[in-house]
Amino acid sequence: MKPPVPHRRWVLAATTALALVVGGLTIPLTRAAEAAAVGAGSYTTTPVGPLPSGCGSMSSNPRQFATANAPAGAIPTNDWWSSLLWKRTDCSFSEPLHAHPISYDTFTDGLGFSANSTPAISGTATGVGEFHYPYVQDIRVGVAGLGAPQVKVDGWSDWTVSPHWSDGTRTLRATIGHGLPFAYFQSTGGDAVISTSGNPEVWSNSGATIGFRVNGHDYVGYAPSGASWSVASGRISSGLAGRGYFSVALLPPTSSASERSDLAATYGRYAHAHVTGTTVSYTYDQATSGLNTTYAFTTTAREGSATQTVVSLYPHQWKSLSGSTPITPTYPSARGRMKVLTGVSQFRTAMKFQGVLPELPAVGDGSGADLATLNGHLAAARSNPMDQRGGDTYWTGKGLGRAARLAEVADLVNDTATRDSALNAIRSTLTDWFTASSGKTSRVFYYDSNWGTLIGYPASYGSDQELNDHHFHYGYYIAAAATLAKFDPSWASTSRYGGMVDLLIRDANNYRRDDTRFPYLRDFDIYAGHDWASGHGSFGSGNNQESSSEGMNFASALIQWGQVTGNTAVRDAGIFLYTTQAAAIQEYWFDVSDQNFPAAFGHSTVGMVWGDGGAYATWFSAEPEMIQGINLLPITGGHLYLGNNPAYVRTNYAELVRNNGGPPTVWQDILWQFQALGDGDAALANLRANPNYTVEEGESRAHTFHWIRNLAALGTVDTTVTANHPLSAVFSRNGSRTYVASNPTASPITVTFSNGTRLTVAAGKTATTGAYTWSGGNAAGGVTPTTPPTTAPPTTAPPTTAPPTTAPPTTPPPSSGSPTRYLLSNGGLGTAGSAATTTVAAANGNHDGTPTNARVFTATGLNLAYSGGQSAFDLFLDAGTAVGNGVQVRISYDLTGNGSWERVETFRYFATDPVSGYEHYTQSAGLASATGTLGALSNGTVRVEVWSAIGNNPTTLGIGNQSVLRLPYS
């Protein structure tokens, strides 16, 4: 999000007679007063609100700072170099351009270089703080006598740009880019000049090559063969032998003079193979869930025959590098160490796409008291599923996101009334926005042919005048459309409203190079691996992005929309954006490896990434909850990447508590949902202990409860296993995996996971297998989440003895050898009896891990073969309306019945909710501790102890034919 910007004058731009191809339809752009049809939808070509504009009071012509050589089609915005083309404050030159490993700035006489490797750190380790590697000039490269009134843009490619200077007599053209240690120049009208800050330390000057040090940084100038360099009073110059080209390279820091000289010679082999273009390409291999990305360089040999170049890679790239070996040393940068490849025309990365889900499966809240709780929350949201707080594109999007989560959750638990209410709200809202009727000026999209953009009105946070945040806003629309498309595919067809969805996709991140109406991947910085939020990027620190998670919401939306509509080009573009950016977020927002942030910064995360650094801050708040939470919301099944490193989740949450001086008090639901990705039990306890929390504007109590309750059952994201289906995920708890897949199509599918596990998913359903094999209300068969008893009911009347008021005996009579044992009223573990209850006394203190006033159930005389695995159980618990209770269980094994416990398993306690009705305490709570090993039972004994670990109220335990223990024996 961005802060509101001051109102600017409206600039009305005329449109021309053009055509747009969307989803196979050719759509004419008609006269300015008319709407353009896209299937059953439409957008307006008549301006209805403020428009983008150039510098100051100048016209809104975005090409006023581009030369005639610049590429045709829509101009790029939201890039690292956008202030060159879209000058917001300085109508002549740009703001600093942080390309890495070099930062640049533009001046009347040429291009400035900064290799600043010393971070400027402000703020504190517990409050708002920032680190920046600000532009500190080492050298300026130009032409003798150059005095250009302004700099223009002569060309661009996927991650390079070519600024151009002319004063009528002299010209200079440079090409600079992400990852390039070289800047390439062409000049006319005078000698090439390198001006230095102070006198340079020249360490080599031999013919066409000069090496020198400024401010501790080593540079090399490469002139054409036959030329030479002269040095006088901080000025290095060359006549270039009259050939008008040269290059200047920054060398990485070296440990010796000989190493520096060797690097200068190595770089020199490629100094005149000028990079003139860059292109990314990617492929998604569905069978292996692999994303392979190629970063290619086009070069022009100004002399010699070399066609390769030298590049440096960001951490998210070199950690996934395939088929190449970097040299040493490395460059420092605002993103961490950059590793170097020499003599390459391309490099490749290989990443694994982990999959996304429309929503978590309902394995933990599908029955009993939790289902009642969830249904209550769903019913409360039914009449107002969007709960919209504002009418602009962003807040409408937030409302659509809320409704989409409710529709997905309600469908999982067969609440068709809430599901349909949410879907109806989505349908009516999107249809309204996607219809530009005559005279309509609100809830409408306008296409601006000058800037090559689709703007929604009412706009917000500069989405109109500055083209900020389109991926943030439109991601919500596309994600909601993907949910609606599952249930109403006709609405999503190209002949109806699917074409309008595609327009939003193309505006924010156009995935088609042949569609020149929008820039290719507008918001996504291809080389940096993440989005930029500002359209103009005109800040001293470069461009910036706050909510990386809302950028991921856009990418996930593309995956789901592409999958449900069968558009593999959109799906694969989404997978490229999602997988690449997930890696970048781990490095540059979270620094999960603790390698990229300056050591003195003192934070484990940033709220904003800037071109030259990062900030533990937001545009809108200094509260730690919002600084950290803005990179978490919205929580959806497309945000499981946040849990790829559960240990880091716990680190991040701990920092929040530390900086906040205690647990969160705002955005609690967002932060607990994030916490659940690292510790589901703790998150669930927080949620249950704070039932009256304030709901975040785009959330609902239903979705928050569903998310946290189910992660407490599923465990954490397991990134070691992938699937051949994009809508899939794997979770692990105590070594036991649950495999999940969702099928939005009209035909059943079989999903194969990388470890060979197979899962059949019915049409339109979500299914699981493994630790939680559940089809539930959302899949064929209507199987309930609770596993039915496997032991036949008794043929004689079960005991009718009332539950004891004191602890039952610990040595009941010997029983049979079945591995399925019910907790019985006589203190035994045997075949199912009649339904009964017993009371687990209140803790009245903290007895976590120590049985106190326990209910004890025992089986003796067991002869069973160990089949591997661990104990499984399902205890029926009800604390009524009591708050803060937690029940714990310990299971002990005496393998030979000699009174010695060879194996003792203590499980983490289960925090009961304050709602009447049974809840299910299972082994998914996880082991708190375990000693010894299991083996065969030979006249063995098994004991179950159930007690209150915390809480001041008793808890009811269902016994007889209810609570069950499943031994890992046969």
N, C-alpha and C positions, 0 to 999 in steps of 0.2 A: 504494500500500500504506500501511497504518497500523501503528503499534506496537500490541502487545497492550494491552488495557485491563484494569484490575482487575476481578476477579469481582464481580458484583452479585447480589443475591438474585433468585431466580427468581420471576416473577410469572405465574401461570396465569390466562389469560383465557378466559372462556366464549365460545363462538360461538353465533350465532343461525341460524335457518333462512333462509338466503339462497340466491340462485342466481347463477351466474357464466356468462357467455356467452363461450366461447373457440372460435375457429375454426368458428363456426356451431353448436357444441354447447352445449346448456344443461346446466350441471353443478350439481347441488344441493350445498349445503353441509349436510352431515348433522350428527347429534349429535356432540359434542366427541370422543367416543371412536372415531369412525369416520373412514375415509379417504374422500376425494372422488375419484371416477373422472374422468379426462380421457382419453377414448379408451381405449387399453390401459394407459395410465399412471395415476398417482394422486399426490396429495399428502395429507398428514395435516392434520387440524384439531385434533389434540391436541398441545399444547406438548411438546417433547422436549428443550428446552434453555433457556438464559437468553433473556429477552425484553427489548425496549425498555422503558424506564421514564422517568417524568418526573423533576422536580427532587428531588434528595436521596432521602428515604425515602417520597416521596409515591407515589400509585398510578400505574399505567401508563396512565391515561386521557389520551390525547394531546389531548383537547379541554378539559382543565382550564383552559387559558389562552386559550380561544376563547370569544367571546360567542355568544349565540343567533343573531345575524345572520350568523355566518360560514357560508360555503358548505357544503352537505352533501357527503357522499362522503369519500373518503380525504384525510387532511391532507397537504399538501406537506411534504417533508423535503429535505435537501440543497440548501437555497437560501441566497441571500445574507442573507435575513432570518430564517432558521430559529431563531435563538436567542430570538426573540420568542415563539415558540409552544412550542418545546422548550427549556425552561430547565434547563440542566445544573447550574449552580453557584449563580447568584443566582435564588432562587425568586420574586422579585418583578419584576425588570426584565430587560432584554436586555443582551447584549454590544454593542459598537459595530456599527452597520449601515452598511456601506460601499456606498452606492448609486451614487455618482459622478454628477454632479460634487460632490455633498455627501455627507458621512458624518454619521450620526445616532447618538444614544444616548438611552435612555429613563430618566427619573427620576420621582420621586414627584410633581413639580409640572409635568412636561411633557416636551417633546422638545428635545434639544440638537442644535445644528448645528456642523459643522466643515468649513471650506473649506481645510484645511491644504494649502499648495502647496510646502512645504519638506520634502524627503525626509530621513529619518533613515537614514544609511548606516553599517553596521557591518561588521566583518571586513576582509578584504583582497581585492585584485584577483586573487590567485593561490590563495587558500584559501577557506574557507567565508565567505560574505558575504551580507548582506541589505540590501534597501532597503524602507522603509515610509513611508507618509504617515499617521502615527498620528492618532487622534482628538485634536484640540486644540480645545476648545470656543470658538466665537465668541459664540454667542447661545443662549438657551434660550427656547422658546415654550410658553406655557401659559395657564392661566386664573387670575386673581387668587384666592389662597387655596386653590388645588387641592392636595390632599394624598392622592393615590390610593395605596392599599397595594400595588398591583401594576399592571402594564400587561397588557392582553389584546389579542387580535387580532379585529378586527371584520369583516375581509374581506380578500380577496386576488384578484389576477388574474395574468396571465402574467408580469408583471415589476413589479407594484406590491403594496403591503401597506398595511393600515389599522390601525395601533395605536390602542387605546382606553383612556382613563383615566376612572375614576369614584371619587369619595370619598363618594358618597351624596347630596351637595349640588350638586357641580359635575361636569361631564363635558367631555372633550376627545376629539375624533376627528381623526386626521390621515391623510392619504394621501400616501405617499412612493414613489419608484420609481427604478429605473435610468434614467439619462438625463434625469430631470426636474429642471430648475433651480428648479421650484416645489415647495413643500410646501403642501397644501391642508388647511384646518382648519374644523371645526364645533365650536361650544362652547356650553355653557349654564352659568348660575349665577354669572357674574362677567365682568369685563372681560378682553379679550384682553391678554396681557402678553408683551412681548419683553424679556427680561433680557439685558444685554450684559456681556462681560468688560471692565470699565473703562467709562469714559464714551464713548458713541458719538460719532463725528463726523457730525453730521446735515448733509447737503448739500442736502436738499430736504424740505420739509414743507408740503404743499399739500393741504388737505382730507383726502380719504380715502387719500392716498398719502404715505408717508414713505420717503426714501432716506437711508441712513446707512452709515458705514464702521466696521468693527471689525477689529482686527488686520490691517489692509491689505486687507480683503475688503469688497466693496460688496453690501449687501442692500437690498431694497425691501419694505415692508409695504403690502399692498393691503387696505383695509377697504371695506365696502359704501359706495355713494354716500350722501352725507349724513352720514357719520361723520367723525371726525377722530382724530388721534394726539397724545398729549401726552408730553413727555419730562421725566424727573426722576431725577437720580442714577443713571444707567445703566439706567433702566427706561423702556421705551416702552409705552404702554398705549392702549387704545381701547375705548369702550363699544359699538362696532360698530353704532351706531344701533339697538340692540336686535334686530339681525337674525341674529346668531349664526354668521356665516361670515366667513372672511378667508383670505388666502394670503400667503406670504412667499417671495420669490425671491432667489436668489443671482445677481448679474450677473457676466459674465466680466470679467476684468481689461481695463481700457480705458486708452487713452493720453491722454485729455483729458476735462475736465469736461463738455464739450458732447456727446461721444460717450456718456458715461455717462448723461446726461439723456435722450438720444435712445433708448438701450436701455431705460431705465426706462419711457418712454412706449410703446415698441413692446411690451414685455412686458405693460404695463398693459392693452392691448386684450384680452388673453386671461386676465387674472388671475382672473376670476370664472367662467370656463369650467372648472370643476373636473374634473380627470381622475378618472373613476370606474371605469374598466376598461381593460384592454389585452389585445390578442389578436394572436397570430402566425398567419399562414397561409403556405403554401408550395406551389409547383407545380414539378414536374420535367418539362421538355420533352425527351423522349428523342431526338427528331429533331435537336435542336441541342445536347444535353447541357447545357442551361441550367437553373439553379436560380433561381427568382424568389421572393423572400420579401417579404411585406407585414407591416409592424409598424403596427397600427392602435390608435387611442386613442378611447375612448368618453368623452364629456364631458357634464357636466350644468351648464347655465347657471344659476348662482345669481342672476345679474342680467344684463340685456342679452341680446343675440342671438348672441354669438360661440359657435361650436362648435369652433373650432380651439384649438391649444395651442402651446407652445414646447418643443422637445426638443433634447437634445444627443446626438451619435452617437459611438460608439467608433471607433477607427481601422479595424477590420475592417469596419465598416458604411459609414463615409463614403468609404472607398476603393472601395467597390462600389456607391455610391449611384446610383440610376436615377431620372431625371425630377425631381429637386429640386436646388436650389442653396443651399448653406449661406451664412450671413452671417458677417461677422467682427465681433469677435474670437472667440477660442476659450477653452475652459476647460482648465486643467491638471488632470491626474488621475493616479492610480496606473497607468493604462493608456496614458498618452500624451495628446496633445491631443484634446479632444472638440469637434467642430464643431457649430454651432447651426443649426436650422431653426425659423423662426417662422411662425405661421399655418397649421399643418398638422393634419390629422386622421389622417394616416398617412404613411409613407414606404416606399419599396421599395428593395431591393438586388437586383442581378443578378450572379450568379456562374457560373462554369463548373465543372461536375463533371468531374474529370479521369479518372475511371474507377478501378476496382480490378481485381486479378487474383487468382484462387485461388493462383497461384504463378507465378514467372518461367518463361518457356519454356526448354527445355534446348537452346539453340542452341550453347552453348560447351562443354558437358560430355557431349555425346551420342555421342562416338566416341573411339577410341584410348585413350591412357593416362589421360586425364581420366575417361572412362567407367569404366575399371577402378578408378580411385580412388573414384569416386562409388559404384560397385556394392559396393566393399569396405566403405565406410562404411554403406551401406544394410543390407548383410548383418549387420554388427556390431550394428545396432539392431533387427534383425528379431524377436529373441526377447523384447524388452522395449521396445516402441515408446513407451510412456508414461514409463518411467523415473521413476515418481512418487516425490516426496520427502516427501509428507505426505498425509493423508487428508481435510483440510478442503476447503471450497469453493474457496479460492484455489489451493492446491497441486494439487488434483485438476484444476482448470482449466488450470494450467500443463502438467500431464501430457497432458491432452487436446489442448492446442495443439501440443505436440511431436509427438504421434501424427498429427495432421492434416497438419502440414508433411511428415512422412515419407510419408504416404499420397499426397499430391499429387506430391511429387518422384519417388517410386517409380513412380507411374503414368506420368509423363512419359517415363521411360526403360524402360518395360515390365518392371519388376521386380514382377511380380504377387504374388510370395510376400511381399515386404515390405509392399506396398500392402495386401494382404488381412489380414496380421497386424495392421497399424495400424488398419484399419477394424474388425476384430473387437474390438480393445481399446476403440475408441471406442464401438462398439455395446453391448458388455457393460457398460461403465462408465455410459454415459448411461441405459441401460435400468434398471440397478440404482438409480441416483439418482432416476429418474422413476417408481419403484414404491414406494408407501408401504404395505407389507404390515402385517398386524396385529402390533402390538408392536414394530415397527421403530423404532429411535431414532437410527440413524446412517445416513449416505448417504441422506438423505431431505429433502424440502422440506415446510415447514409454512406454512400461510396464517394470518396473524394479522389478524382482522377489525377489531380496535381500531386498529391502525396502518396497515392497508391495505397489507400487504407479504407477500412470500413469502421466507422465510428458510431457507437450507440449513444443515443440521447434519451434521457438525461445522462450526461457523462459525469465522471468524478475522478478526483486525484490526478487531474491533468491528462486523462485518457483522450480528451479531445484536442486541446491546444498544444500539448506536448507529446502526444501519442504514448503516454506512459501506460504500463501495466495491462496491455491488452490480453496477454496470456493469463494473467491473474483473473481478470473479469470473465473472459470468454471460456476459460476452462470449466467454470461452474455450469455454464449453459450447455457445453458439449457433454459433460459428464451426466447431467440430468437428461439430456436427449438420449444418451446411451441406455440409461435405465428405462426410459419410456419406450425405446425401440424394442426392448425385449418383450414387452407386453402389448405393444401396438406397432408392429412392424410396418403397417401400411402408412402410418403417420410419418415414419422415417424414410419412406421411399423417395427416390429422386423426383417423382412426379408430384410429390406433396412438399414436405418440409426438409428432406434430407439435403437438398442443395443449399439451403440457408445455413445449415450446420457446417457444411463444407466451406462455405464462405468465411465463417468465423475461424475455422481452422487455418485457412490459407492466409487470412489477414495476420493473425498472430505469428504463425510459423508455417509459411507456405512450403509444402513438401514437394512441389513440382517446379522444376527449373524452367519448363516450357510455358508456365503461366507468369508472364511478365507484368501482370496487373498488380501483383504484390511482390515485395522483395523475398528472396529465398531465405527461409528461416529467420524472419525478422528479429524476433526476441532472443534467439539462441546464438550465443557466441560459440561457433563451431570448434575453435581450437581451445578456448578456455574451458569448454565443456559444460557451461551453464548459461542461464538467461541473464539478460540485463533488463532492468525495469524502466530506466529513463529513456525517453525517445531521443532527446538531444545530447545527453551525456556531458553537458557543459558544466563540469565541476573541476576544481583544482585537483581533486583526488580521482578524477576519471568518472566512469559510469559506476552505477551501484545497483545492488539488488538486496532487498530485505527478505521477503518471504520466499525462500527457495522451495518451501513445501507447497505454496500455491502454484509455483511453476511446475512442480511434479504433479499437481492435480490436473494441469493441462495435459501433460504427457500421458498420464494414466487414462484420461478421458479419451485421447486419441486411440489408445490400445483397445479400449472397450467399445468405442463407437465403430472402429474398423472391424473388430471381431464380430459384433452383432449384425453389422450391415454387409459383411463379406468383402469389405474394401481393404485388401491386404496392403496396398500402398500406404494408406493412412495408418493402419495397424503397425506396420514396420517402421514408419516414421516415428510413431509414438514410442516404440521399443528402443529406437536409436536415441531419442531425446531422454527417455526415462533411464535407460541403463547408463548412459554416459554421465548424465547429471547426478544420478545416485552416487556414482564414484566421486564426482567433483564435490558434492555436498559433504561426504565423509571426510574429504581432505581439507576443504577451504571454509566450511561453516563449522564443522565439528572437530576437525583435526584429531581424528580418533587414534592415530598413531603417535600423537604428541611430537610431530616432527616439523610442522610448518609454521605455527605461530611463534613469534619471538619468545624466548624463555622468560623474559621479564613481564610479559603481557598479563599473566596471572589468571586467564580464563580458559575454560575448556571448550568454549563455543563463542560464536559471534552472532549478533542479531543482523548485521549488515556486512556484506562484502563490498569493498570499494576497489577501483582499479589499482590503487596503490596500497591496499591493506584491508583492515577489517575493524569493526566497532562493536563493542558490547553495548548496543544502543538501538533505538528505533527512531523513525521519523515522528512518532506520536506519543511515546511514553518512555519514562525512565524506570518503570517497574520491572524487576527481574522476571516476573511471570510473563510479561508481554515481550520483553527482549528475547527470551528463550522460546516462548510460545509461538511467536510469529513465524518461526521456522518449523512448526509442528502442524499447524492447522491448514486445511481441514483434515481431521482424522478420518480416513476412509480405507477400504480394502486395497486402494492403490498406494497407500503410504506404509506398507510393511517394510520398505527399505529403512525406515527409521529404526527398526529393530534388528538390522543385520548384525549389529555388534551389541548384544545384550549388556555386556559389562560397561560399554560406553553409555548406554541409556542410564544405568545406575549412577555413573559419574556425573552425567549432565544434570540429572535430577538432584543429586547431592549438592551440586554447585548452586542450583536454584534455591534450595533450602538454606544454604549458607548465606548467599547474597541477600536473601529475603529476610533473614533473621528468624526463620521458621517456615513451616509448610506454606504452600500457596494459599492466598486469600482471594485472588481473582483468576479467572480462566482455570479454575480448579479442574473442571471436566477435561479440558484439553490436556492438561499436564498429567492427570491421573491416567488418561488413556495412553499417553506416551510412556509413563512409568510402567504400565502393564506390559509393554514390550520387553521390559527387562526384569520385572518382578510382578507378576500378575496377582499374587496373593497380597502383597503390600498395597497395590493399587486398589484391590477389591476391599481391603480393610479400610482404606481411606475413604472410598466411596460410601461404604456402609456406615461409617462413623460420622459422615457429614451429609445427611440426606437433604438438607435445606440449602445446598450450595446454589450460587447464582449461575444460571445456564449461559454459556458463551453464545453470542448472537447468531452463530450459524449452526449451533448444536441443539440437541434435544435430550431429555432425560432418558428416553427410550434407547437411543443409539449409544449413549455413554454407558448405560447399564449393560446393554448387549455386548458391547466391545470388551469391557473390562471383565465381565463375568465369564465370557468365553475364552479370553486369553488366560485367565486364571486356571482354566481347565486344559487348554491346549499347550501352554508353556510358551516358549520363545521360538522365533523364526529360525528355521534350520536351513542355512545357505549351502550346505554340502550336497543337497539333492535338488535337482531341477526336473522339469517335465517337458514333454513334447506338445504342450498346450499352454497358450499364454495366460489363461485365466486359471491359475493354479498356485498352490503354496504348500509348504511343508513346515510343520511345527514339531518341537521336541520337548518332552518333559521327562526328566529322570531317565534319559536314554531311550524312551519309547516315542516313536514318531506317529503323527497323524498326518495323513495325506488328504489334501482338499483340492477339488476342481469344480468349476462352474461351467455350465453349458447353456449359453443363451439361445441356441439354435432350436429348430423344430424337430431334430432327429437325435437319437442317443449317440453318444460317443464313448470311446474307451481311451483313457489317458494313461500313458506309460511314463513312469518316473525313471530317473537315471540309474537307480539301483535295481530296476526290474519290477518294481511294484506296479500293478495295474489297477485301474479304477474305472468302472463303468458308471457313466453319468447320464441319467435320463434327460430327455428333451426339456429345456427350460428350467433345469434344476441345479442345485448344488449338492454334492455328495462328499463323504469322507470315508477313509478306511485307515486301519492301523489301530492306534491306541483308542481313538474315538471313532469307531465305525458306526456311522449314524446316517440314516436316510431321512428320518424325521418327517415333519409335515411338508417339507419342501421337495421331497423326492418320492418316486413311485413306491407304493406298498404301504405307506402310512405307518412305518415302524416307529415306535416311540423311542426316545433316547435312552431310557433305562433298560439295561439288559435284563431280560426275563430270567427267572430262576431256571437252572438246569436240572434240579433235583425234583423227582416226582413228589406230589403231595402225599402225606401219610394216609394209610388205609384205616387207621384207627383214630379215634378222637384225640386231638392234641391236648396237651396239659391245659388246665384251666386255673392253675395256681396264680394268684395275684403276684405282681412283681414285688420282690422283697424290699424292705425299707432300710436294710443294712446290706453291706457288701455280701454277695453270694459266696458259697464255698468255692475254694480254688481247686478241689479235686473231685469233680463229678464222676459218675461211673464211666468206665471205658465205653467208647462209641465206635461206630463203623469207620471205614477208611475212605469215605468220599472226600474229594478235595473241596467241595462246596459246602460251607458250614454257615448256619444261621445262628445269630445271637439269641439264645433262648432265655426264658424267664427263670429257669432253675440254675442259671449261671453256666450252662453248657454251650457247646458249639456243636450243633448237629443238624439233622434234617429239619425242614421248615415246620414250625408250629403255628398256632393261631396268632392273629395279630394282638399285640399287647404293647405296653410301654413301661419304661422305667425312668427314674429321674437321675440325672447327672448333677450332683451338687454344685452350687456356685463356687467359684474359685476364691473370691474374697482376698485377692492377692495375685501375684504373678507366679504361676507354677509351670511355665513353659519348659517342657522337657522332663518334668518330674511328676510322675503320677501321684495325685493327692485326692483322697476320698474317691478313688476310682471305682467304676463298675467293672467287674472282672468276669470274663467268660473263658472257659477252658475245655479243651478236648484232650483225652488221653488214649493210650493204646493204639496209636495210629501207625499203620504200616503202608507207606507210600513211597513211590520212586520219584526222585526229584527230576522235574522236567525243564528246569531253567527258568530264569526270570525272577520276579519279585512278587510279594504279596499284593493282592488286589482286594478292595473292599468297597462297599457302598453302605454307609451308615445314614439312617434316616434321623434327622435332627430338627428340632423345633424349639427355638427360644422364645416363641410368642412375640411380644412387642418389646422385649428387653433389648437394650442397646449395649454394645461393647462386649458381648460374650464370645468366647472362643473355645471350642472343644478339641481335644487332642487324643490321639490313639497311639498305643505302643503294642507291637506284635512280637512275641518272643517264641523261639523254637528250642525245645529240649529234644534233640534228635534221638536219644536212646531212652528217655524217661528216667534218667538217673539223678534228676534234680539240678543239672548244670545247663544253663542256657547258652547253646552254641551260637545262636543268631538272635540279635535284638534289633528291631527296626522301629524307630520313633519318627512319626510323620509330623510335618508342620501343622500347627493347629488351624482349624477351620473357623473363620469369623462368621458367625450366624447373623442373619439379617433381622431387623425389628418388625417382621411381618409374619403373622400367624400362618402356619402351614409348613410341611416338611421341606427341608433342603437336603441335598445329597453331598455328604462328605466322602470323597473317594481318594484313592491313591494318587490322583493327579495333584493333590495338595503338595506332594513332594516330600522326600525324606529330609528330616531335620538332622538325623544322625543314624548311623548303622554300625554295628560291630559284629565280627565273626562272619562265617560263611554258612550257606545252606548245604544240605546233603540229604541223603535218604532218611526217611523216618522209620525207625525200627522200634516198635512199642513206644513211639515218641509222644511228646506233649506239645500242644500249641496253646498259648494264652493271649487273650486280647484284653487290654486295659483301656478304658475310656474315662476321661476326666476333664474337668474344666481348667484350661490353662490360664484364662483370664476371665474377668467379668464378675459381677456381683449378684447374678441371678441364676437360678437353676435352668437346665435345659432338658427337654424331653427326648428320650432315645427310643425310637420304634424298634421293637424286637419281635420275636416269634417267626413271622414269615416276611419280615421287612429287612432289617439290617443283615447284611450278608458278608462273609469272608470267603474269598476264593484263593486257595492255597496253590502255589506253583508246583503242583505235584500231579501225578497220574496214578 
